[in-house]
Amino acid sequence: MARKQTFLAAGWSESWKESYAKLSAEHQSACDVAMVTLIKQNLSSGLRVKPIQPAKYYLEARINSGDRIVFRIEAGKIFFVDVVKHDNLSQYGKRPKHH
């Protein structure tokens, strides 16, 4: 019998939706696979999940060699913040001011 799968509740920011819409179909497909993997909490899948320095408020997950998912997990919910190029991750290195 398969082990019980735990799915996180998920939410998406407006920034996420805008960035995702700009991805090519191929990149959207890779992003979809990564999102489902994160929602299912299968973090050993090669996504290289790690905190974004220096504040470690957000986490990053690798979609491919250039693109990263920016997200947070809090109180059993995953919140997808943005999809960015690896070189643009530093904008998420600090805790947002409204928290």
C-alpha positions, 0 to 999 in steps of 0.5 A: 500500500502506498504511503499517505501523501500530504499536500500543502494548501497553496496560494499564488501572489500577483507577481507569481501570476505575472511572471508565470504568464511570461514563461515559455510553454516549456518553462511553464511545464517545468515550473508546473512539475516543480510546483506539484513537487513542492505542494506534495513536499517531495523535497528530495527531488533535485529542486535544490530547495534552500533559503535565500540569503541573507534574511532566509525569509523566502525559499528558492527551488530550482526549476532549471539552470536559470529559473527559480521559484520563490516561495514560503511555507507557513502554517501548513500552506505554501505561498508561491511568491515569484518565478525569477531568473537565478541572477534576480534572486537577491531581490528576495534576500530581505524580509518584506517590510509589511511583516 
